[in-house]
Amino acid sequence: MRPEIFALITAVAWGVGGFFEKRGLNMGNLTPQVGITIRTAVALIVLGAVSFPHWKSIPEAGPKALLLMVVGGGVVAGSIGMLSFYAALRGASSLAQVMPIAFTSPLFSAIVGLVFQTEKLTWQTALGMVLTTAGIAVLTTAPSH
């Protein structure tokens, strides 16, 4: 399957999931910490089962690759990012206040890639960054319904 299809599935899953997560947090009067713990526990079970046949590749990855996964995925994205996302979901009156900003992560990925020179700045990347920023401004400054 093409990467763009997986990216679209990701967007749908995260958008639909965010809707149900916000409802569950508010309906159950759950803290963001409890919400993310429930999400992570379920994901750990599912992902552990799906990844089990590939666990033998972990020692072969090397310590630097594993450190990048732990810090980038576990601490920064998985903990700081998810706790902040759940706090935003819990505190916002509508998803429209949270989702446009929270899902601008590709903008920050592109910036980090440019800073560390692992990505090239093309006119398409620059235009995408400008349009993303403009989209955030339009969606977050619109009057609430």
C-alpha positions as CSV (number, residue, x, y, z in Angstrom):
1,M,0.0,0.0,0.0
2,R,1.2,3.5,-0.8
3,P,2.5,5.7,2.0
4,E,-0.1,8.3,1.3
5,I,-2.9,5.8,1.9
6,F,-1.4,4.9,5.3
7,A,-1.1,8.7,6.0
8,L,-4.8,9.1,5.2
9,I,-5.8,6.2,7.4
10,T,-3.7,7.8,10.2
11,A,-5.5,11.1,9.7
12,V,-8.9,9.4,9.8
13,A,-8.0,7.2,12.8
14,W,-6.6,10.2,14.8
15,G,-9.5,12.4,13.9
16,V,-12.2,9.9,14.8
17,G,-10.2,8.8,17.8
18,G,-9.9,12.3,19.1
19,F,-13.6,12.8,18.9
20,F,-14.3,9.7,21.0
21,E,-11.4,10.5,23.4
22,K,-12.8,14.0,24.1
23,R,-16.2,12.6,24.7
24,G,-14.9,9.9,27.0
25,L,-12.7,12.3,29.0
26,N,-15.6,14.7,29.6
27,M,-18.3,12.0,30.1
28,G,-16.3,10.1,32.6
29,N,-14.8,13.3,34.1
30,L,-11.4,11.7,33.6
31,T,-8.1,13.6,34.0
32,P,-5.8,13.8,30.9
33,Q,-3.3,11.5,32.7
34,V,-5.9,8.8,33.2
35,G,-7.1,9.1,29.6
36,I,-3.7,8.8,28.1
37,T,-2.9,5.8,30.4
38,I,-6.0,4.0,29.2
39,R,-5.1,4.8,25.6
40,T,-1.5,3.7,26.0
41,A,-2.4,0.4,27.9
42,V,-4.8,-0.6,25.0
43,A,-2.3,0.4,22.4
44,L,0.5,-1.5,24.2
45,I,-1.6,-4.7,24.0
46,V,-2.5,-4.3,20.4
47,L,0.9,-3.2,19.2
48,G,2.7,-5.8,21.3
49,A,0.7,-8.5,19.6
50,V,1.2,-7.0,16.1
51,S,4.9,-6.4,16.6
52,F,5.8,-9.7,18.3
53,P,7.1,-11.5,15.2
54,H,9.6,-8.6,14.8
55,W,10.9,-8.3,18.3
56,K,14.1,-10.1,17.3
57,S,15.1,-7.0,15.4
58,I,15.4,-4.9,18.6
59,P,18.9,-5.9,19.6
60,E,20.0,-5.5,16.0
61,A,18.8,-1.9,15.9
62,G,21.7,-0.7,18.1
63,P,21.7,1.6,21.1
64,K,21.6,4.9,19.2
65,A,18.5,4.0,17.2
66,L,16.8,2.7,20.4
67,L,17.7,5.9,22.3
68,L,16.2,8.0,19.5
69,M,13.0,5.9,19.7
70,V,12.9,6.2,23.5
71,V,13.5,9.9,23.6
72,G,11.6,11.0,20.5
73,G,8.7,8.5,20.6
74,G,8.5,7.7,24.3
75,V,9.3,10.9,26.0
76,V,8.7,13.7,23.6
77,A,5.8,12.5,21.4
78,G,4.4,9.7,23.5
79,S,4.5,11.4,26.9
80,I,4.8,15.2,26.6
81,G,2.8,15.4,23.3
82,M,0.1,13.0,24.4
83,L,-0.3,14.5,27.9
84,S,-0.6,18.0,26.3
85,F,-3.0,16.7,23.7
86,Y,-5.3,15.2,26.3
87,A,-5.1,18.3,28.5
88,A,-6.1,20.4,25.4
89,L,-9.0,17.9,24.6
90,R,-10.2,18.0,28.2
91,G,-10.1,21.8,28.5
92,A,-11.4,22.9,25.1
93,S,-15.1,23.5,24.4
94,S,-14.8,22.0,20.9
95,L,-12.5,19.8,18.9
96,A,-12.1,22.7,16.4
97,Q,-10.0,24.5,19.1
98,V,-7.6,21.6,19.4
99,M,-7.3,19.5,16.3
100,P,-6.1,22.1,13.8
101,I,-3.2,23.1,16.1
102,A,-2.4,19.6,17.4
103,F,-2.1,18.1,14.0
104,T,0.3,20.6,12.6
105,S,3.1,18.2,13.7
106,P,4.3,17.9,10.0
107,L,5.1,21.6,10.1
108,F,7.4,21.0,13.1
109,S,8.9,17.8,11.6
110,A,9.8,19.8,8.5
111,I,11.4,22.5,10.6
112,V,13.4,20.0,12.6
113,G,14.4,18.2,9.4
114,L,15.6,21.5,7.9
115,V,17.5,22.5,11.1
116,F,19.3,19.1,11.2
117,Q,19.7,19.1,7.4
118,T,18.0,15.7,6.9
119,E,15.3,17.4,4.7
120,K,15.7,19.7,1.8
121,L,13.7,22.9,1.5
122,T,11.7,22.7,-1.8
123,W,9.1,25.2,-3.0
124,Q,6.5,22.6,-2.2
125,T,7.7,22.2,1.4
126,A,7.8,26.0,1.8
127,L,4.4,26.5,0.4
128,G,3.0,23.6,2.5
129,M,4.4,25.3,5.6
130,V,2.9,28.6,4.7
131,L,-0.5,27.1,3.9
132,T,-0.4,25.1,7.2
133,T,0.3,28.2,9.2
134,A,-2.5,30.1,7.3
135,G,-4.9,27.2,7.9
136,I,-4.2,27.3,11.6
137,A,-4.9,31.0,11.7
138,V,-8.1,30.7,9.8
139,L,-9.4,27.8,11.9
140,T,-8.4,29.1,15.3
141,T,-9.6,32.7,14.8
142,A,-13.0,31.8,13.4
143,P,-15.9,32.7,15.8
144,S,-17.3,29.7,17.7
145,H,-20.7,28.4,16.7
